[in-house]
Amino acid sequence: MIRRQLNAYIQSYQGLSREIWLLALITLINRAGTMVVPFLSLYLTASLGYSLSQVGWVMTAFGVGSILGAWLGGKLTDLFGYYKVMLASLIGAGVVFIVVQYLNDFWYLAGGVFVLMLVADMFRPAMYVSIRAYSKPENNTRSVTLIRLAINLGFSFGPAMGGLIIATMTYGSLFWIDGVTCLVASILLYLLLNEKDGMPITDEKTNGQKSQSAYSDIPYLVFLAIVFLTAIVFLQMFATVPVYYKTVHLLTEGQIGLLLGMNGMLIFLFEMPLINWLENSRVSKATVLLIGTLILGLGFLVFNLSEWVGILVISMFFITLGEMLIFPFANSFAMERSKKGKAGEYMALFPIAFSAAHIIGPNIGMQLIENYGYGFTWSMTFVATAVGLGLCLYLKYRLNAESYGNTNQKIPSTVS
């Protein structure tokens, strides 16, 4: 029984290309050093003494930079190719990470965070397009999952190490480590992964017709709205939840890092087998998104059920399970849908939807906590997921209607 489960676990990783494994390695090294983001709200409050409202505005600058970086990354990817954009983004982010630690004035720091995310998030659309280049179409979801596993394995180590570094050194040390790991990742990308290894991404035609614009693809726009809402909720884990851990449950930075690290470790252990099982069961992506959205919302609502510290572990389990169900299939859906038009346009809008949540999500969370308290804030996160559930149902309806229409179009040619 155990051997059969182990074989199934190993088989879920087989068949992926060498380039995807190398991209995952580079991502792992880069993400393991990204220790600042989970502790950014604590750094701004505990180290610099900013109010929660000021932290909310800095996080908004974070989101604006992220959304513009994703848009710019998509444009530059279509112009210069994914490889050059990824390399430039890693080098630039490494330099800016080191500089930001020396910015203490509120407006300078907000501007520095904006520039940091502008440069760093150019990487995302380029990486998504590179997955399409380096992966076989039938392996897209598993390839995305492997990259996510690398991200989350790095994230499981990052916060834990970050908490220890803060306890023994300073917050500023995190910026140095983040900057250096970005530069190391850029060197490995240059040495190990060649652009010529991937097939070029070109505009595709659909049934001999002109490629569809992502802006006129209604199901895709509904999907982006789902991504936006679930991201608003999910991002509370990095913005408001660490503050909740510290102020309400009086956890130390080290304990917070270990609890956040649980998220990455659960994903590392269980996400790939879960995704492999769901793909084999042929459950639709829209159904998986619906279930994941519900579970994600419950992960925050349980905070209101008890003040017992163990509820934090239960919450993290629900949040992680929801994340495992939502984001791999969301990435895969975006890549498959991008075959209808320009890859850069489609794959830029996907991270833009996530980045747009950065603009208002953390800020709204901070403002709600400061004005209405934590209990009301966690209830509102569940309301947001309830709206997301309605959109998931509508997306299923649109996709079913689209599939039915395509089937009807094929019937006359078959009969003739």
C-alpha positions as CSV (number, residue, x, y, z in Angstrom):
1,M,0.0,0.0,0.0
2,I,2.7,2.5,1.0
3,R,4.9,1.4,-1.9
4,R,2.0,1.9,-4.3
5,Q,1.3,5.4,-3.0
6,L,5.0,6.2,-3.2
7,N,5.2,5.1,-6.8
8,A,2.1,7.2,-7.6
9,Y,3.8,10.2,-6.0
10,I,6.9,9.7,-8.0
11,Q,5.0,9.1,-11.3
12,S,3.2,12.5,-10.8
13,Y,6.6,14.2,-11.4
14,Q,7.6,12.1,-14.4
15,G,7.4,13.3,-18.0
16,L,8.3,16.9,-17.4
17,S,11.0,18.5,-19.6
18,R,14.6,19.3,-18.5
19,E,14.0,23.0,-19.0
20,I,11.0,23.0,-16.6
21,W,13.1,21.3,-14.0
22,L,15.9,23.9,-14.4
23,L,13.3,26.7,-14.3
24,A,12.0,25.2,-11.1
25,L,15.5,25.1,-9.6
26,I,16.1,28.8,-10.5
27,T,12.8,29.7,-9.0
28,L,13.5,27.8,-5.8
29,I,16.7,29.6,-5.2
30,N,15.2,33.0,-6.0
31,R,12.1,32.3,-3.8
32,A,14.0,30.9,-0.8
33,G,15.6,34.3,-0.5
34,T,12.4,36.3,-0.7
35,M,12.0,36.8,3.0
36,V,11.0,40.5,3.1
37,V,7.4,40.1,1.7
38,P,5.9,38.0,4.5
39,F,7.5,40.3,7.1
40,L,6.9,43.6,5.2
41,S,3.9,44.7,7.3
42,L,5.8,43.8,10.5
43,Y,8.9,45.6,9.3
44,L,6.9,48.8,8.7
45,T,5.1,48.7,12.0
46,A,7.6,47.2,14.4
47,S,10.9,48.5,13.0
48,L,9.9,51.8,11.3
49,G,6.9,52.6,13.5
50,Y,4.3,53.3,10.8
51,S,0.6,53.2,11.6
52,L,-1.7,50.5,10.0
53,S,-3.1,53.1,7.7
54,Q,0.4,54.0,6.5
55,V,1.2,50.4,6.0
56,G,-1.9,50.0,3.9
57,W,-0.7,52.8,1.6
58,V,2.8,51.2,1.3
59,M,1.1,47.9,0.4
60,T,-1.0,49.8,-2.2
61,A,2.3,51.1,-3.7
62,F,3.4,47.5,-3.7
63,G,0.3,46.5,-5.7
64,V,0.5,49.4,-8.2
65,G,4.1,48.5,-8.9
66,S,3.2,44.9,-9.3
67,I,0.3,45.5,-11.8
68,L,2.4,47.9,-13.9
69,G,5.3,45.5,-13.8
70,A,3.1,42.6,-15.0
71,W,1.7,44.8,-17.8
72,L,5.2,46.0,-18.8
73,G,6.5,42.4,-18.6
74,G,3.8,41.2,-21.0
75,K,4.6,44.0,-23.5
76,L,8.4,43.4,-23.3
77,T,7.9,39.7,-23.6
78,D,6.0,40.1,-26.9
79,L,8.8,42.5,-28.1
80,F,12.0,40.9,-26.9
81,G,11.1,37.4,-25.8
82,Y,10.6,35.8,-22.4
83,Y,14.3,35.0,-21.7
84,K,15.6,38.6,-21.9
85,V,12.8,39.8,-19.7
86,M,13.3,37.2,-17.0
87,L,17.0,37.9,-16.9
88,A,16.6,41.7,-16.7
89,S,14.0,41.4,-14.0
90,L,16.1,39.2,-11.8
91,I,19.1,41.5,-12.1
92,G,17.1,44.6,-11.5
93,A,15.2,43.2,-8.6
94,G,18.4,42.2,-6.9
95,V,19.8,45.7,-7.1
96,V,16.6,47.4,-5.9
97,F,16.1,45.0,-3.0
98,I,19.5,46.1,-1.6
99,V,18.7,49.8,-2.1
100,V,15.2,49.8,-0.5
101,Q,16.5,48.9,3.0
102,Y,18.1,52.4,3.1
103,L,14.8,54.2,2.5
104,N,13.2,55.2,5.8
105,D,11.2,58.3,4.8
106,F,7.5,57.3,4.2
107,W,7.3,58.6,0.6
108,Y,10.7,57.4,-0.4
109,L,10.0,54.0,0.9
110,A,6.6,53.8,-0.8
111,G,8.3,54.8,-4.0
112,G,11.1,52.3,-3.5
113,V,8.6,49.5,-2.9
114,F,6.7,50.6,-6.1
115,V,9.9,50.4,-8.2
116,L,10.9,47.1,-6.6
117,M,7.6,45.5,-7.6
118,L,7.6,47.1,-11.0
119,V,11.0,45.4,-11.8
120,A,10.4,42.2,-10.0
121,D,6.9,41.4,-11.4
122,M,8.1,41.8,-15.0
123,F,9.3,38.3,-14.4
124,R,5.9,36.7,-14.0
125,P,4.3,37.0,-17.5
126,A,7.6,36.1,-19.1
127,M,7.9,33.0,-16.9
128,Y,4.3,31.9,-17.8
129,V,5.1,32.3,-21.5
130,S,8.4,30.3,-21.0
131,I,6.4,27.5,-19.5
132,R,4.3,27.3,-22.7
133,A,7.6,27.2,-24.6
134,Y,9.4,24.6,-22.5
135,S,6.5,22.3,-21.6
136,K,4.4,19.9,-23.6
137,P,0.8,21.0,-23.8
138,E,-0.5,17.9,-22.0
139,N,1.9,18.7,-19.1
140,N,1.0,22.4,-18.7
141,T,-0.8,22.0,-15.4
142,R,1.8,19.8,-13.9
143,S,4.6,22.1,-15.1
144,V,2.9,25.0,-13.5
145,T,2.5,23.0,-10.4
146,L,6.2,22.1,-10.3
147,I,7.1,25.8,-10.5
148,R,4.6,26.5,-7.7
149,L,6.2,23.7,-5.7
150,A,9.6,25.4,-6.1
151,I,8.1,28.7,-5.1
152,N,6.4,27.2,-2.0
153,L,9.3,25.1,-1.0
154,G,11.4,28.3,-1.0
155,F,8.6,30.0,0.8
156,S,8.6,27.3,3.5
157,F,12.3,28.0,4.2
158,G,12.1,31.7,3.6
159,P,9.8,32.8,6.4
160,A,11.4,30.4,8.9
161,M,14.9,31.6,8.1
162,G,13.6,35.2,8.0
163,G,12.1,35.0,11.5
164,L,15.4,33.6,12.8
165,I,17.4,36.3,11.0
166,I,15.2,39.0,12.5
167,A,15.6,37.5,15.9
168,T,19.3,37.3,15.7
169,M,20.2,40.1,13.3
170,T,18.1,42.9,11.8
171,Y,15.3,43.4,9.3
172,G,17.8,45.1,7.0
173,S,19.6,41.7,6.6
174,L,16.5,40.4,4.8
175,F,16.9,42.9,2.1
176,W,20.5,42.0,1.5
177,I,19.7,38.3,1.3
178,D,16.8,38.9,-1.1
179,G,18.9,41.0,-3.3
180,V,21.8,38.5,-3.4
181,T,19.5,35.5,-4.2
182,C,17.9,37.4,-7.1
183,L,21.4,38.0,-8.5
184,V,22.4,34.4,-8.0
185,A,19.1,33.3,-9.7
186,S,20.0,35.5,-12.7
187,I,23.4,33.9,-13.0
188,L,22.0,30.4,-12.9
189,L,19.4,31.4,-15.5
190,Y,22.1,32.6,-17.8
191,L,24.3,29.6,-17.3
192,L,21.8,26.7,-17.2
193,L,18.8,27.7,-19.3
194,N,19.1,28.8,-23.0
195,E,16.3,30.6,-24.8
196,K,16.9,28.4,-27.9
197,D,15.8,25.4,-25.8
198,G,12.2,26.6,-26.0
199,M,10.0,27.0,-29.0
200,P,9.0,30.6,-29.9
201,I,5.6,31.7,-28.9
202,T,3.6,33.1,-31.8
203,D,0.1,34.3,-32.3
204,E,-2.3,31.4,-33.1
205,K,-5.3,31.3,-35.3
206,T,-8.6,29.8,-34.3
207,N,-10.4,27.9,-37.0
208,G,-8.8,30.0,-39.7
209,Q,-10.1,33.2,-38.1
210,K,-8.2,36.2,-36.6
211,S,-6.9,35.6,-33.1
212,Q,-9.3,36.7,-30.4
213,S,-8.4,39.7,-28.1
214,A,-8.3,38.8,-24.4
215,Y,-10.3,42.0,-23.8
216,S,-13.3,40.6,-25.7
217,D,-13.1,37.0,-24.3
218,I,-16.0,37.2,-21.8
219,P,-15.3,33.8,-20.0
220,Y,-11.6,34.9,-19.6
221,L,-12.7,38.2,-18.1
222,V,-15.0,36.4,-15.7
223,F,-12.1,34.2,-14.8
224,L,-9.9,37.2,-14.1
225,A,-12.5,38.6,-11.8
226,I,-12.4,35.3,-9.8
227,V,-8.6,35.5,-9.7
228,F,-8.9,39.2,-8.5
229,L,-11.4,38.4,-5.7
230,T,-9.6,35.2,-4.4
231,A,-6.3,37.1,-4.5
232,I,-7.7,39.9,-2.3
233,V,-8.6,37.2,0.2
234,F,-5.4,35.2,-0.1
235,L,-3.1,38.2,0.2
236,Q,-4.5,38.9,3.7
237,M,-2.2,36.0,4.7
238,F,0.8,38.2,4.0
239,A,-0.6,41.6,5.1
240,T,-3.1,41.4,7.9
241,V,-2.7,37.8,9.2
242,P,0.9,38.3,10.5
243,V,-0.2,41.4,12.4
244,Y,-3.1,39.4,13.8
245,Y,-0.7,36.6,14.9
246,K,1.5,39.1,16.8
247,T,-1.1,41.5,18.3
248,V,-3.9,39.1,19.2
249,H,-2.1,35.8,19.8
250,L,1.2,37.4,20.8
251,L,3.4,35.1,18.6
252,T,7.0,36.0,18.0
253,E,8.5,36.6,14.6
254,G,10.1,33.1,14.7
255,Q,6.8,31.5,15.5
256,I,5.1,33.5,12.8
257,G,7.7,32.4,10.3
258,L,7.2,28.7,11.2
259,L,3.5,29.0,10.9
260,L,3.7,30.6,7.5
261,G,6.3,28.1,6.5
262,M,3.7,25.4,7.1
263,N,1.9,26.7,4.0
264,G,4.9,26.0,1.8
265,M,5.7,22.6,3.3
266,L,2.1,21.4,2.9
267,I,2.1,22.5,-0.8
268,F,5.5,20.8,-1.3
269,L,4.2,17.5,0.1
270,F,0.7,17.3,-1.3
271,E,0.1,19.7,-4.2
272,M,1.5,17.6,-7.1
273,P,-0.2,14.3,-6.1
274,L,-3.5,16.3,-5.6
275,I,-3.2,18.0,-9.0
276,N,-2.3,14.7,-10.7
277,W,-5.3,13.0,-9.1
278,L,-7.7,15.8,-10.1
279,E,-6.4,15.8,-13.7
280,N,-7.0,12.0,-13.9
281,S,-10.5,12.4,-12.4
282,R,-11.3,14.9,-15.2
283,V,-13.0,17.4,-12.9
284,S,-13.4,20.6,-14.7
285,K,-11.1,23.5,-13.9
286,A,-14.2,25.7,-13.1
287,T,-15.4,23.2,-10.6
288,V,-12.0,23.0,-8.9
289,L,-11.9,26.8,-8.7
290,L,-15.3,26.9,-7.1
291,I,-14.4,24.3,-4.4
292,G,-11.0,26.0,-3.8
293,T,-12.7,29.4,-3.4
294,L,-15.1,28.1,-0.8
295,I,-12.3,26.4,1.2
296,L,-10.1,29.6,1.1
297,G,-12.9,31.7,2.5
298,L,-13.4,29.2,5.3
299,G,-9.7,29.5,6.2
300,F,-10.3,33.1,7.3
301,L,-13.8,32.7,8.7
302,V,-12.6,30.1,11.3
303,F,-10.6,32.9,13.0
304,N,-14.0,34.0,14.4
305,L,-14.9,30.6,15.8
306,S,-12.3,30.5,18.7
307,E,-9.5,32.3,20.4
308,W,-7.7,28.9,20.8
309,V,-4.2,29.1,19.3
310,G,-4.7,25.8,17.5
311,I,-7.3,27.5,15.3
312,L,-4.3,29.2,13.6
313,V,-3.1,25.8,12.4
314,I,-6.6,24.8,11.2
315,S,-6.9,28.1,9.4
316,M,-3.5,27.7,7.7
317,F,-4.6,24.2,6.5
318,F,-7.8,25.5,4.9
319,I,-6.0,28.5,3.3
320,T,-3.3,26.2,1.9
321,L,-5.8,23.7,0.6
322,G,-7.8,26.4,-1.1
323,E,-4.6,27.8,-2.6
324,M,-3.6,24.4,-3.9
325,L,-7.0,24.0,-5.6
326,I,-7.2,27.5,-7.0
327,F,-3.8,28.7,-8.4
328,P,-2.4,25.7,-10.3
329,F,-5.6,25.3,-12.3
330,A,-6.0,29.1,-12.7
331,N,-2.5,29.2,-14.2
332,S,-3.3,26.3,-16.5
333,F,-6.7,27.8,-17.5
334,A,-4.9,31.1,-18.4
335,M,-2.3,29.3,-20.5
336,E,-4.9,27.2,-22.4
337,R,-7.1,30.2,-23.0
338,S,-4.1,32.2,-24.3
339,K,-4.1,29.9,-27.4
340,K,-7.0,32.0,-28.7
341,G,-4.9,35.1,-29.1
342,K,-1.6,36.8,-28.2
343,A,0.2,34.9,-25.5
344,G,1.7,38.1,-24.1
345,E,-1.6,39.8,-23.8
346,Y,-3.4,36.9,-22.2
347,M,-0.5,36.0,-19.9
348,A,0.0,39.6,-18.8
349,L,-3.7,40.1,-17.8
350,F,-3.5,37.0,-15.6
351,P,-0.8,38.4,-13.2
352,I,-2.3,41.9,-13.6
353,A,-5.5,40.5,-12.0
354,F,-3.5,39.2,-9.1
355,S,-1.5,42.4,-8.9
356,A,-4.6,44.5,-8.9
357,A,-5.6,42.8,-5.7
358,H,-2.4,44.0,-4.2
359,I,-3.5,47.6,-4.8
360,I,-6.7,47.4,-2.7
361,G,-6.6,44.1,-0.8
362,P,-4.0,44.7,1.9
363,N,-5.1,48.4,2.2
364,I,-8.7,47.4,2.7
365,G,-7.7,44.8,5.2
366,M,-5.6,47.2,7.2
367,Q,-8.4,49.9,7.1
368,L,-11.1,47.4,8.2
369,I,-9.0,46.2,11.1
370,E,-8.2,49.7,12.3
371,N,-11.8,50.8,12.1
372,Y,-13.9,47.7,12.7
373,G,-11.6,45.1,14.2
374,Y,-10.4,41.7,13.2
375,G,-13.7,39.8,13.5
376,F,-15.5,42.0,11.0
377,T,-12.5,41.8,8.6
378,W,-12.5,38.0,8.6
379,S,-16.3,38.1,7.9
380,M,-15.8,40.4,5.0
381,T,-13.2,38.1,3.5
382,F,-15.8,35.3,3.4
383,V,-18.3,37.7,1.7
384,A,-15.7,38.3,-1.0
385,T,-15.3,34.6,-1.5
386,A,-19.1,34.2,-1.7
387,V,-19.1,36.7,-4.6
388,G,-16.3,34.6,-6.1
389,L,-18.4,31.5,-5.8
390,G,-21.2,33.2,-7.8
391,L,-18.7,34.1,-10.5
392,C,-17.4,30.5,-10.6
393,L,-20.9,29.2,-11.3
394,Y,-21.3,31.8,-14.0
395,L,-18.0,30.8,-15.6
396,K,-19.1,27.1,-15.6
397,Y,-22.3,28.2,-17.4
398,R,-20.4,30.2,-20.0
399,L,-17.9,27.5,-20.7
400,N,-20.6,24.8,-20.9
401,A,-22.5,27.0,-23.4
402,E,-19.3,27.7,-25.4
403,S,-18.5,23.9,-25.5
404,Y,-22.1,23.1,-26.5
405,G,-21.9,25.7,-29.3
406,N,-18.6,24.4,-30.6
407,T,-20.1,20.9,-30.6
408,N,-23.1,22.0,-32.6
409,Q,-20.8,23.7,-35.1
410,K,-19.0,20.4,-35.8
411,I,-22.1,18.4,-36.3
412,P,-23.0,19.6,-39.9
413,S,-19.5,18.9,-41.2
414,T,-19.6,15.4,-39.7
415,V,-23.0,14.6,-41.2
416,S,-22.0,15.9,-44.6
